Amino acid sequence: MFSLPQFALALFFPVAFADPIHVPLTRRSSGNRDINYYISAAKHLQDKYSITGKPYSPHGKRASSVSIQTINLEEDYEYLAPVSIGTPPQSFNVILDTTLSDLWVADTSCTSCNSTTPLFAPSKSSSITSANADANIPYIAGNVTGTIAQDVVSMGNFTVQNQTFCMLTPAMMAVDHLPDGFLAGSASGIMGLAFSAVSITRSTPFWQALGSQLAAPEMAFYLTRFNGDSSAKEEEPGGVFTLGGTNSTLFTGDIEFLNMPSGTPTFWLLTMSAITVQGQSVQITAGNAALSVFDTATPVIGGPTAGVNAIWAAVPGSAAVVDYPGFFSFPCSTSVQVTLSFGGKAWPINATDMNAGPISNGSSQCFGAIIDIGLASNSSSGSGNPSWVIGDTFLKNVYSVFRANPPSIGFAQLSSVAGGSGERESSTRITLPVMMTTTMMAVMCLL
């Protein structure tokens, strides 16, 4: 079980289609975390989505079958996949982030990176070209710098020859100014999976650049759960990321696709239509105030003050945590039952995912995994900006599919193979590894 001190914070042509690739996810246990860890995560959400509130205190050929060992890091905290960059290829694990559009990786000029972090060596790639453009990357603890470049980038059997990416160079930042877990271990960067319209490097994201290499303009996720597993090891299997379609072994029944809001796609967005708590509907603000972004790189669910207050008001014995605005606790013995709807079915969240662990050792009160990202302020999102951030607390409970054409998001019930009640089906598709890390990085490359 997490303790909260462990949880808070283009066109597709019909020629030579490749089968989708499936990337198994993996994870590592983090050990004990304190409240500052979750405060940092909440601060990350504020910065990432430009939310104002009270600050917390301290193309090509057919793909072949590929299977790679997977690692799941930090108890359902973030998920990574392996990519290779350059000629000859240099391999890295990068966070899969559905709310960013750029690829970046730390390079060998990073003097403040963890000594165990794999770093990209541009001098060792014969195919790299640089735009000679500096990148300024604002982050919670300050700015880091980097350089925009192009090189060969591959994931599984899919390759883009001249993919734009950002070589991150946080050489000027002191190690003690970097957030806990930033570029730690095998986490070397981020693979952005949102749309090109929000690319800060003004480039086409890797998944969109694949174009006709993909059998379908889709990405899908099955994310494992180790929250609450006292026997979990430091590294555990983490699930499957499928690029170019879906994996029929991992879901049962139909996929419920819901159309995204009209207009140029930016982030993966739907409108929250209903929430139930303990079997009863709770009132939430409708319309644009219910706009929700789906974020695979966020472990919690974040929402506006009024909506989050309504959720916890429906849980007997719950209370705001006085010392930590935006956080709520409830009796650890209570099974918190929540469902979310986005215009279709109501999807339940496992009670284990709603419980982030005791607020202190031996306490009978536990932190909840839905937090107020307005930080107890009455701030509202701007036009087109999301009010809700739907992270892995929800996404672990469904098979989720992100479809580019038409822009839509789909959900399906997990199969028995993926911890649900369905039956296993046959599949001949490609499987690759993915991992999940301690890092919760709000990073943008700015030209």
Backbone torsions as a table, in degrees:
resi	resn	phi	psi	omega
1	MET	NA	133.8	171.8
2	PHE	-63.2	147.7	159.3
3	SER	-99.2	152.9	-176.7
4	LEU	-58.3	-36.5	171.1
5	PRO	-57.8	11.0	174.8
6	GLN	-125.7	0.0	-165.4
7	PHE	-129.4	-30.1	-170.2
8	ALA	-71.0	-44.0	-172.6
9	LEU	-177.9	NA	NA
10	ALA	NA	8.0	172.4
11	LEU	-86.7	150.0	-177.2
12	PHE	-114.3	107.8	-173.5
13	PHE	-89.7	145.0	-176.9
14	PRO	-80.8	58.3	178.9
15	VAL	-134.4	135.1	172.4
16	ALA	41.5	50.5	179.7
17	PHE	-62.2	141.7	174.2
18	ALA	-95.9	149.7	172.3
19	ASP	-65.8	154.7	175.0
20	PRO	-67.1	156.9	172.4
21	ILE	-105.0	145.7	179.0
22	HIS	-115.5	124.3	-174.7
23	VAL	-110.0	103.3	178.0
24	PRO	-61.5	138.2	-178.2
25	LEU	-99.3	155.4	-178.6
26	THR	-141.8	167.0	-173.9
27	ARG	-150.1	156.5	178.2
28	ARG	-126.1	137.5	176.6
29	SER	-71.3	145.4	-173.2
30	SER	-100.9	-13.0	-170.8
31	GLY	78.0	-164.3	-176.2
32	ASN	-76.8	141.0	173.3
33	ARG	-122.9	153.3	176.7
34	ASP	-103.5	178.4	-174.5
35	ILE	-61.1	-28.6	-180.0
36	ASN	-62.2	-28.4	177.3
37	TYR	-61.4	-42.9	-178.1
38	TYR	-80.4	-29.9	173.2
39	ILE	-61.7	-41.6	177.8
40	SER	-61.9	-39.8	178.8
41	ALA	-65.4	-41.1	178.6
42	ALA	-66.7	-40.4	176.7
43	LYS	-61.7	-38.3	176.2
44	HIS	-57.2	-43.9	179.8
45	LEU	-64.5	-41.4	178.0
46	GLN	-58.5	-50.1	-176.9
47	ASP	-67.2	-40.4	-175.2
48	LYS	-64.9	-36.6	-176.5
49	TYR	-110.6	15.3	176.1
50	SER	52.5	48.0	179.2
51	ILE	-95.1	129.0	179.4
52	THR	-95.4	130.7	179.0
53	GLY	-171.4	-176.1	178.2
54	LYS	-66.3	133.4	179.9
55	PRO	-73.0	145.2	171.5
56	TYR	-73.8	145.6	170.4
57	SER	-80.5	177.9	-174.6
58	PRO	-22.3	NA	NA
59	HIS	NA	126.0	-170.7
60	GLY	167.6	-134.6	-173.1
61	LYS	-87.5	161.6	-179.0
62	ARG	-65.4	134.2	-178.8
63	ALA	-74.4	149.5	177.1
64	SER	-108.5	167.4	-178.2
65	SER	-69.4	130.1	178.5
66	VAL	-136.2	129.6	177.5
67	SER	-129.9	129.0	-175.6
68	ILE	-130.8	143.1	176.3
69	GLN	-54.7	141.6	-176.7
70	THR	-119.3	156.5	179.3
71	ILE	-136.6	136.9	177.2
72	ASN	-115.6	117.3	-172.6
73	LEU	-102.8	144.6	165.9
74	GLU	62.8	43.7	169.8
75	GLU	47.0	68.3	174.8
76	ASP	64.3	31.1	-173.7
77	TYR	-92.8	-49.9	174.5
78	GLU	-150.0	158.3	-174.8
79	TYR	-122.5	134.6	-177.6
80	LEU	-120.7	156.5	174.3
81	ALA	-130.0	152.2	177.7
82	PRO	-81.6	135.9	171.5
83	VAL	-132.1	162.1	173.4
84	SER	-125.2	145.7	-178.4
85	ILE	-132.3	136.6	171.4
86	GLY	95.4	178.4	177.5
87	THR	-133.4	114.8	-5.5
88	PRO	-65.6	159.7	-174.6
89	PRO	-66.1	137.5	172.0
90	GLN	-110.1	128.7	-172.2
91	SER	-98.5	141.6	-179.1
92	PHE	-145.2	158.1	171.2
93	ASN	-105.3	129.2	-176.5
94	VAL	-128.1	145.4	178.5
95	ILE	-66.1	134.4	173.6
96	LEU	-86.8	114.3	-173.4
97	ASP	-127.4	111.2	-177.9
98	THR	-80.4	4.1	178.3
99	THR	-114.1	2.5	172.9
100	LEU	-118.9	158.6	-176.8
101	SER	-117.7	-6.7	-175.5
102	ASP	-106.4	152.2	172.6
103	LEU	-98.6	129.7	172.2
104	TRP	-139.6	154.5	-180.0
105	VAL	-148.1	143.0	178.6
106	ALA	-69.7	139.3	179.0
107	ASP	-109.4	178.5	-171.5
108	THR	-69.9	-7.5	176.4
109	SER	-85.3	1.5	-179.5
110	CYS	-78.0	100.3	-177.8
111	THR	-82.1	-17.9	-178.3
112	SER	-100.1	4.3	178.9
113	CYS	-73.9	153.2	175.6
114	ASN	-58.6	141.1	-176.4
115	SER	-63.3	-19.7	-179.8
116	THR	-92.8	-4.2	-177.6
117	THR	-76.1	122.9	174.8
118	PRO	-63.9	131.1	-176.3
119	LEU	-119.3	141.9	179.2
120	PHE	-76.1	131.8	178.9
121	ALA	-107.7	95.9	-177.7
122	PRO	-59.9	-30.1	-178.6
123	SER	-67.8	-16.8	-179.1
124	LYS	-93.4	-0.7	179.2
125	SER	-104.5	123.6	-179.8
126	SER	-81.7	-9.8	-174.7
127	SER	-107.2	0.3	-176.0
128	ILE	-75.2	140.9	170.3
129	THR	-129.4	147.4	-177.7
130	SER	-117.8	140.7	176.4
131	ALA	-82.7	-0.1	-177.9
132	ASN	54.7	33.4	178.7
133	ALA	-112.9	126.9	177.1
134	ASP	-76.8	151.0	176.6
135	ALA	-119.3	131.8	175.8
136	ASN	-107.8	121.2	-171.5
137	ILE	-116.1	102.4	178.8
138	PRO	-72.5	133.9	178.6
139	TYR	-136.8	166.0	-174.5
140	ILE	-50.9	-44.0	-174.5
141	ALA	-87.2	-2.8	-177.5
142	GLY	141.4	-170.6	-178.0
143	ASN	-96.6	145.0	168.7
144	VAL	-120.8	165.4	-175.6
145	THR	-122.2	164.2	179.4
146	GLY	-165.5	-175.7	-178.2
147	THR	-131.3	137.6	176.9
148	ILE	-82.3	132.8	-179.0
149	ALA	-143.8	171.5	173.5
150	GLN	-129.2	141.1	177.9
151	ASP	-162.2	175.1	175.7
152	VAL	-72.1	127.0	178.1
153	VAL	-126.8	131.7	-178.1
154	SER	-130.5	146.3	169.3
155	MET	-135.3	117.3	-174.2
156	GLY	61.2	-128.9	179.4
157	ASN	-98.1	11.5	178.0
158	PHE	-100.4	135.9	-175.9
159	THR	-138.8	138.0	169.1
160	VAL	-115.1	126.3	-171.5
161	GLN	-73.0	-38.0	-176.1
162	ASN	-128.5	61.5	-179.1
163	GLN	-78.4	128.4	174.9
164	THR	-76.2	137.4	176.6
165	PHE	-150.5	170.7	-179.1
166	CYS	-112.9	125.1	174.0
167	MET	-88.2	110.1	-174.8
168	LEU	-79.5	133.6	-177.0
169	THR	-134.8	73.0	-179.9
170	PRO	-80.3	49.3	-174.8
171	ALA	-70.8	-24.0	-175.2
172	MET	-88.6	-4.6	-177.5
173	MET	-94.4	131.6	176.5
174	ALA	-68.1	147.1	-178.1
175	VAL	-57.8	-38.1	-177.0
176	ASP	-75.7	-3.3	175.5
177	HIS	-96.8	-8.8	178.8
178	LEU	-82.7	136.2	178.0
179	PRO	-60.0	152.8	-179.7
180	ASP	-55.1	125.2	176.2
181	GLY	90.1	-5.4	-178.3
182	PHE	-64.4	118.3	-177.9
183	LEU	55.1	34.1	-179.6
184	ALA	-89.1	158.7	175.2
185	GLY	56.8	-131.7	-177.1
186	SER	-93.4	5.6	178.3
187	ALA	-80.6	112.6	-174.7
188	SER	-109.0	-6.6	-178.7
189	GLY	169.9	-155.4	-175.5
190	ILE	-135.1	139.5	168.6
191	MET	-107.2	109.7	179.6
192	GLY	-77.1	134.5	-175.8
193	LEU	-121.6	15.7	173.4
194	ALA	-87.2	-168.0	-172.6
195	PHE	-91.6	160.8	-176.0
196	SER	-62.9	-24.1	-177.8
197	ALA	-60.5	-23.3	-179.2
198	VAL	-112.0	18.2	176.4
199	SER	-72.2	123.5	179.1
200	ILE	-75.7	-26.4	176.5
201	THR	-84.6	2.1	179.8
202	ARG	57.4	42.9	-178.0
203	SER	-126.1	171.2	177.6
204	THR	-87.6	124.3	178.5
205	PRO	-57.7	151.6	-177.1
206	PHE	-50.8	-47.2	-174.7
207	TRP	-65.7	-33.0	177.1
208	GLN	-77.6	-33.2	179.6
209	ALA	-66.8	-20.8	178.9
210	LEU	-65.1	-30.5	174.5
211	GLY	50.5	-120.9	-173.8
212	SER	-73.9	-2.5	172.7
213	GLN	-67.6	-24.6	-176.5
214	LEU	-88.8	137.6	176.9
215	ALA	-69.1	-27.6	177.9
216	ALA	-149.1	147.5	-179.3
217	PRO	-79.6	62.0	-172.7
218	GLU	-137.3	154.0	168.1
219	MET	-132.6	145.8	-178.3
220	ALA	-140.4	152.3	-176.7
221	PHE	-132.0	134.0	160.6
222	TYR	-120.4	120.2	-177.1
223	LEU	-113.1	129.6	-178.7
224	THR	-78.9	165.8	179.4
225	ARG	-122.9	125.8	170.5
226	PHE	-125.4	0.0	172.4
227	ASN	-58.4	128.6	179.4
228	GLY	88.8	-2.7	-180.0
229	ASP	-95.7	101.8	-175.7
230	SER	-68.2	-17.8	-179.6
231	SER	-95.7	4.2	-178.6
232	ALA	-59.8	134.0	177.3
233	LYS	-85.2	174.2	-178.7
234	GLU	-62.2	-34.8	177.3
235	GLU	-124.4	129.8	-177.6
236	GLU	-138.4	157.8	173.7
237	PRO	-58.8	142.5	-172.6
238	GLY	-118.7	-6.0	179.2
239	GLY	124.5	-160.3	-174.8
240	VAL	-139.8	129.9	170.0
241	PHE	-105.5	122.5	-179.7
242	THR	-108.8	124.7	-179.7
243	LEU	-111.0	115.9	178.6
244	GLY	103.0	16.6	179.7
245	GLY	157.1	-155.1	179.6
246	THR	-126.5	165.1	179.3
247	ASN	-113.6	106.7	-172.5
248	SER	-67.9	-12.8	177.4
249	THR	-75.2	-15.3	-169.2
250	LEU	-104.0	-5.0	177.9
251	PHE	-142.2	161.8	179.1
252	THR	-129.9	150.0	-178.6
253	GLY	77.1	-166.5	-178.0
254	ASP	-83.6	154.7	170.6
255	ILE	-89.8	124.0	178.0
256	GLU	-87.0	105.4	179.0
257	PHE	-92.2	134.7	178.7
258	LEU	-121.6	129.1	-177.8
259	ASN	-69.9	140.2	175.8
260	MET	-75.2	162.8	176.2
261	PRO	-55.1	148.2	-178.2
262	SER	-67.2	161.4	-178.9
263	GLY	111.2	179.7	179.9
264	THR	-65.7	124.0	-179.5
265	PRO	-63.2	138.0	177.2
266	THR	-124.1	-77.2	175.0
267	PHE	-102.4	173.2	176.3
268	TRP	-85.7	104.2	-169.5
269	LEU	-124.9	143.2	167.5
270	LEU	-140.5	165.8	176.8
271	THR	-100.2	126.0	175.8
272	MET	-64.2	126.9	-178.8
273	SER	-107.6	-27.5	-178.4
274	ALA	-163.4	150.8	173.8
275	ILE	-135.5	135.9	169.9
276	THR	-118.0	146.9	176.1
277	VAL	-133.2	127.2	-177.7
278	GLN	52.8	37.2	175.9
279	GLY	82.7	-1.1	-178.1
280	GLN	-116.3	142.5	178.0
281	SER	-68.9	142.1	172.6
282	VAL	-115.9	148.0	-176.1
283	GLN	-83.2	129.5	175.2
284	ILE	-128.5	156.5	177.9
285	THR	-71.2	133.4	-175.2
286	ALA	-92.4	-174.3	176.0
287	GLY	69.8	-145.4	-177.0
288	ASN	-61.0	-26.2	179.4
289	ALA	-69.4	-11.1	178.1
290	ALA	-105.2	10.3	179.6
291	LEU	-63.1	131.3	-173.3
292	SER	-126.2	132.4	175.8
293	VAL	-104.0	138.6	-179.6
294	PHE	-98.7	122.7	-168.1
295	ASP	-128.8	102.8	179.9
296	THR	-70.7	-12.8	-178.3
297	ALA	-99.7	13.5	177.8
298	THR	-122.0	127.0	-175.7
299	PRO	-80.2	-19.3	-173.7
300	VAL	-109.1	-179.3	167.6
301	ILE	-110.0	129.6	177.8
302	GLY	-117.2	144.8	-178.9
303	GLY	-149.3	175.7	179.0
304	PRO	-73.7	160.3	-173.6
305	THR	-54.1	-51.5	-175.0
306	ALA	-61.6	-43.7	-178.5
307	GLY	-67.0	-42.9	-179.5
308	VAL	-67.7	-40.7	176.5
309	ASN	-59.3	-40.0	-179.4
310	ALA	-65.4	-37.3	178.9
311	ILE	-62.7	-51.5	-174.0
312	TRP	-75.2	-22.7	175.1
313	ALA	-65.6	-22.8	-179.2
314	ALA	-87.7	-0.6	179.7
315	VAL	-104.2	114.8	-179.2
316	PRO	-57.0	132.9	176.8
317	GLY	81.4	2.8	-179.8
318	SER	-78.4	159.2	-180.0
319	ALA	-159.3	149.5	172.5
320	ALA	-66.7	142.5	177.9
321	VAL	-86.0	109.4	-169.5
322	VAL	-55.8	-43.8	-174.7
323	ASP	-76.5	-12.2	-176.1
324	TYR	-133.9	83.7	-178.6
325	PRO	-54.3	135.3	-179.9
326	GLY	100.8	-17.3	179.5
327	PHE	-101.8	148.7	178.9
328	PHE	-129.3	150.8	175.7
329	SER	-122.6	164.2	177.5
330	PHE	-152.1	162.6	178.9
331	PRO	-59.5	128.9	-176.6
332	CYS	-59.0	-24.7	179.9
333	SER	-76.9	-10.2	-178.3
334	THR	-83.7	131.7	173.2
335	SER	-90.2	107.4	-177.1
336	VAL	-84.3	116.2	-176.7
337	GLN	-106.8	113.7	-177.3
338	VAL	-127.5	137.8	169.8
339	THR	-123.6	147.4	175.8
340	LEU	-121.1	141.1	175.2
341	SER	-127.2	146.3	-179.6
342	PHE	-129.0	36.2	179.3
343	GLY	109.7	-2.2	-179.5
344	GLY	-139.9	-126.1	-177.8
345	LYS	-66.0	159.0	172.3
346	ALA	-93.0	123.3	-175.9
347	TRP	-106.6	117.2	-177.7
348	PRO	-77.3	148.7	174.6
349	ILE	-104.4	130.2	177.1
350	ASN	-57.5	134.2	-179.0
351	ALA	-57.5	-29.6	177.5
352	THR	-60.9	-37.8	-179.3
353	ASP	-73.0	-22.2	179.0
354	MET	-80.5	-14.9	-176.1
355	ASN	-104.4	111.9	-178.5
356	ALA	-93.8	9.9	174.9
357	GLY	99.6	166.8	-176.7
358	PRO	-60.0	147.0	179.7
359	ILE	-72.1	-17.5	173.1
360	SER	-160.1	164.4	-178.7
361	ASN	-57.7	126.3	177.6
362	GLY	81.8	-2.9	-178.5
363	SER	-70.8	147.1	175.8
364	SER	-89.6	-2.5	177.5
365	GLN	-103.6	136.5	-179.9
366	CYS	-117.8	149.1	175.7
367	PHE	-73.2	146.9	175.7
368	GLY	-96.3	152.8	-174.9
369	ALA	-92.3	8.9	171.3
370	ILE	-112.8	120.7	-173.2
371	ILE	-121.6	157.1	177.9
372	ASP	-86.5	106.8	-179.0
373	ILE	-84.3	-2.6	168.8
374	GLY	-82.0	-7.2	178.0
375	LEU	54.9	47.8	176.2
376	ALA	66.8	13.2	174.0
377	SER	-94.8	173.1	178.3
378	ASN	-103.3	26.7	-179.2
379	SER	-66.3	148.1	177.6
380	SER	-124.3	155.8	-178.5
381	SER	-72.6	150.5	175.5
382	GLY	-74.5	173.5	-178.1
383	SER	-58.7	123.3	178.7
384	GLY	84.8	-6.8	179.0
385	ASN	-90.0	143.4	-177.9
386	PRO	-73.3	145.8	173.4
387	SER	-96.6	-28.6	-179.5
388	TRP	-112.0	140.7	173.8
389	VAL	-116.7	114.3	-175.3
390	ILE	-101.3	101.2	-176.9
391	GLY	-97.8	-156.5	-170.6
392	ASP	-71.0	-18.6	173.2
393	THR	-53.8	-38.0	175.0
394	PHE	-87.6	-45.9	-170.1
395	LEU	-65.0	-23.9	175.7
396	LYS	-65.8	-17.2	-173.1
397	ASN	-97.7	-0.5	-179.1
398	VAL	-138.9	161.6	165.1
399	TYR	-91.3	116.5	-173.7
400	SER	-108.4	137.9	-177.3
401	VAL	-127.3	129.2	-179.8
402	PHE	-111.2	110.4	-173.0
403	ARG	-109.1	129.7	-176.9
404	ALA	-81.8	-29.1	-174.3
405	ASN	-144.1	109.3	-5.3
406	PRO	-72.4	153.1	-178.0
407	PRO	-59.6	115.3	-175.3
408	SER	-160.5	163.3	176.5
409	ILE	-126.7	135.7	-178.6
410	GLY	-120.5	150.0	176.7
411	PHE	-129.6	144.9	176.0
412	ALA	-142.9	159.9	177.5
413	GLN	-71.9	136.8	178.1
414	LEU	-66.6	142.7	177.3
415	SER	-78.8	173.5	177.4
416	SER	-62.3	-31.4	177.4
417	VAL	-62.2	-33.6	-177.5
418	ALA	-101.1	18.6	177.2
419	GLY	91.8	5.5	177.4
420	GLY	-98.1	-158.1	-175.7
421	SER	-108.1	3.3	-176.6
422	GLY	-81.1	174.5	179.1
423	GLU	-97.7	150.2	178.8
424	ARG	-71.1	140.8	176.0
425	GLU	-119.3	160.4	-178.4
426	SER	-75.0	154.1	178.6
427	SER	-155.4	145.6	178.2
428	THR	-122.0	23.5	-173.1
429	ARG	-91.3	173.7	-170.1
430	ILE	-87.4	138.0	179.9
431	THR	-121.4	130.7	177.5
432	LEU	-127.9	167.4	-177.5
433	PRO	-90.8	156.3	169.8
434	VAL	-142.0	157.1	-179.2
435	MET	-131.5	168.6	-178.0
436	MET	-126.4	133.8	-170.7
437	THR	-124.0	170.1	177.7
438	THR	-71.0	-17.4	-171.4
439	THR	-78.7	135.5	171.4
440	MET	-123.2	85.0	-165.6
441	MET	-100.9	121.1	174.4
442	ALA	-95.2	95.5	-171.1
443	VAL	-126.3	136.0	172.0
444	MET	-135.2	139.9	174.3
445	CYS	-92.8	122.0	-178.1
446	LEU	-111.3	123.4	177.6
447	LEU	-68.8	NA	NA
